[in-house]
Amino acid sequence: MVKLCYLLGYPLEHSVSGVMHNAAFRELSLGYRFESLPLPPSALEKCLKTELRRKWVRGASVTIPHKMRVLRHLDEVDPLAMRIGAINTIVNNRGRLKGYNTDGEGAMRSLEEAFGNLKGVRAVVLGAGGASRAISYHLSKVAEELVIINRTYENALNIVEALKGYPECRASLSAKPLNRASLMEALGNSELLVNATPVGMWPRISETPVDAGLLGPRLMVFDIVYNPPRTRLLEMAEAAGAKTLNGLGMLIYQGAEAFRLWTGREAPIEVMRRAVEEALGIQT
């Protein structure tokens, strides 16, 4: 019996997760298949109560807008995911669903490969969704300062207040509303900018969360968007002399850990990388 893994989100046209995971399953000759399952929020609960618990379903990846919504529908949540407050991976074990978060670890691995040791960094994270929660948690353990900026100030403040309750989160933490004045103030004192929002993602590729005048050569800019691989934000950051990183590495590394949780096997990371690069038309 072929085991299914799903991608739960809405919409899903931008995703290449299926290409990545199916290439990995084929490489190891596993009887698994990964399928996209577009779910508007109104359909999420029914899916988690029925389809995801079927014996031939091994689990799911979770993306926008469901990473926080799924929490209340699971039987068990990994302690790290509970601290983060968001789920990006679900494992079905004989009809019981357990949630995990591999986003933060995937993001940090990609960041450290690109920019080196981040201990003591002063960072700004844009957004207050599931990806922001994961990245902010991990950054707060190594950063000197961390500012979370979001359109809805209360959502950014909620993350800050949660992180302050964890002794391992040692950064100086603050929240700000998203506007040019707060961006100017925060970025003027920072070395790392993380866009943890979907702004600039295909098909709305002309959009950017930060205007060019706020970027400069002192910054490292990480945009978690991977489609397109070079977002408008990254184009502007490069033009301003900043170091840049897209979301490709985060996608692959979080996916590799999800693969291990579903299959019990180490993921063929380079196979996954090649499949994603080919799907996105990246020349290597």
N, C-alpha and C positions, 0 to 999 in steps of 0.2 A: 504493500500500500504506500503510495506516494504521500509524504508528509508535506503539508502546506504551511507556509509562513506568509503573513499578510503585511502590507503597509496600510495603516489606518490614518487617514487625514482627509482634508478637503480644502481646496482642490489638490490634485496630484499630478497635473500635466507636466510640472517642472521636474519631477523626480526621476532619478536614474538608479534608485536603490534596487529595483528588480534586475536590471542589467548586471549590477555589481554582485548581488547575492547569487543569482542563477549561474554566473560564471564560476563562482567559488564552489557551489554545489557540484557542478559538472567536473571541475578540476579534481575533486576528491571522490568522484563517483558515488555521491550520496543520493538517496532517493528522496530528495527534497525539491520543492518548487516554491518560488516567491512570487506572489501576485499582489497587485495594487487593489485596494478596496476603498474607493472614494466614499466617505461617509459624512454627510452633513451632521451637525451636532444633534439633531433630532433623532438620528438613527444609531447613535453610538451605543446607548445603553442596551438596546435589543441585540446588537452584534456581540457585545461582551457577555450577555447572558446566554446566547445560543451558539452562533457560528463559531466563536473563538474557543468554545469548550468542547467542540466535536473531537472525537478520538484521532482523526487524521490531521488535525490542526496542531502544530507544535508551538506556535506563538505569533508574535507580531512586532513590527516596528511601529512607533507612534510618532506622528509629526503634527504640524499646525493643522487645526487649532485644538487638538485633543490632549496635549501632554499633561495638563493639570486636571482636565475633566475625567480622565480614566481612573484617577486615584480611588474614587469612592465606589467603583464597581469591581475592584479586585479583592481576592481572598487574602492576599499577603503582599507586603511591600518590603523590599530590601531596605535595611537601615540607611544606607547612603541615599537611596532615592527618597526616603521619607524625610531626611534632613533637607534635601534639595527642594522637595515639594513638587516634583514633576517626574513623569515616566516617559521613557522613549523606547523601552523594550519590555515585552510581555512574554512569559514562558507559560505554556499550558502543560501542567503535569497531572494527567489523569482527571481532567475536568476542573482542576483548581488553577486559578490564574495568579501568577506572582509578577510584580512589577519591579523593574530595575531602571537605573539611569546610567547610560554609558556616554552621554553627550559631553559631560565635563571632563572626563578622563581623555576622551578623544580630542577635545579641543586643546587641552593642556599639552598632550603629546605633540600635536601639530605645532602649537605655539613655540614650544621649547626646541623643536627641531629647527624652526625658522629663525628664532630670535635668541636662543640660548637661555640661560638661567634667568628666571623672572623674579627671583627673591628681591624684595625691596622695591619693586616697580610701583609707579603711581599710574593707576589705570582708570579709564572711563568705560563703562558698559552701557550701550544704548539698548533699551527695551526692558520689559519686565515679564516676558513670557517664559515658557519652559526652558528654552535654550539659555536665556539670560540667567535664570535661576541656577542652572547647572554650572555655567561658566563663572558666575559671580561667587558661588560657593567655593569652587576650587581656587580661584584667584585670591579670595579673601584669606586663604591660609598662607599665602606667600607674599602678597603685596604689602607695601607700606600704607598706601592710600587707595581707596576704591570708591568711585562715585557712580551711582546708578541713575541714569537719566531716562525718563519715559514721558510720553504724552500725558498719561494719567499719573499724576504725581503720587497718589495714594498707593498705586500698585508698586512703584519703585520703593516707597517707604516701607511697605509690607515686607519686601525682601530684606531690606536693611535691618529692620527690627528682628526678623527671624535669624539672620546671620549673627547679630549681636548676642543671641542666646547660646551660641556654640563656642566653647572655649578655644577650639582649634582655629577659629576665624579671628585672626589677630590684626587685620588691617583697620585703619581708621576709616569708618564707613559713613557715607552720606548719600542722600537722595535729592534729586532736583527735577523740576518739570522741564520738558523738552521745549526750549526756545533758544534763540541765538545768543542771548545774554548768558544763560546758564552754560551753554556749550562753550562760549568764549572763556568764561571764568574757569570751567573745569579743564578744558584742553590746554589752557595757558600754564597749568601746573602739572601736566601729565606727560607720560612717555608712551603709553599704550592706549589705543582706541579700539574698542571691540564693537562692531555693529552686530548685535544679536537680534535684529529685527529682520523681517522679510523685505524691507524696502530695497528696491533695486533688483529683485528677483524676477526672472522671466515670468510673464511677458512684459512687465512694466520696467524695462531695463534702463529707461532714461531717468528714473527717480534716484534720489540720494538723500540720506538723512542728515548730511552735514554739507554746508557749502564750502567751496574751494578756499575761500579766504581764511578759514579756520585751521587749515592744514599746513604743515611745514616739515622741514627735514628732521626735526627733533623727534617726530612721532614714528611709532610702529603701528600700522593700521591693519587690523584683522577683521575681515568681513566674512561672516559665516555662510553667506550666500555662495553657492558653487555653480549655479546656472543663471546667468552666464559666469564663466570662470573669472572674467575681468569685468567687474561691475563699474558703474559710473563713479562710485566712491573710490574704488581702487585706482581707476584712471586718474582721477584728480589728485589722489595721494601721491602717486608716482610722479606726476607732473610737478608736485610741490617738493619733491625730493625725499619723501617718506619711504620707509621700508614697508612692504605690503605682503599680505598673505590672504588667500581666499579660503573658502570653506571645504575645499576638496579633501585635504588631509583629515579634517574633523569628520567628514562623512565616512571616509574609509576606516579610520580607527574606531569610531563608535560602532560602525557596522561589523568590524572584525570581532569586537567583544560580544555583540549580539549573536553573531554566528557561533561563537564558542558556547554561549549560554544555551542555544537551541540544540546544537549537535554534539557537544562535548569534545569537539575537535578544534585544534588551532586553525585559524583562518589563513588561506593563501593570499596574503596581503598584496603581493605584487600582481597576482592575477586580478584581484579586485580593482587595483589601481589602473591597470591597463584597460580593463573593461569600461571603467568610468571615463577615462581619457578618450577612448575611442567614441563612446556615446556622445561626449561633449565636443568632439572634433578638435581635441587638443593634440597638437603635433609635438612629439618628443624627440 
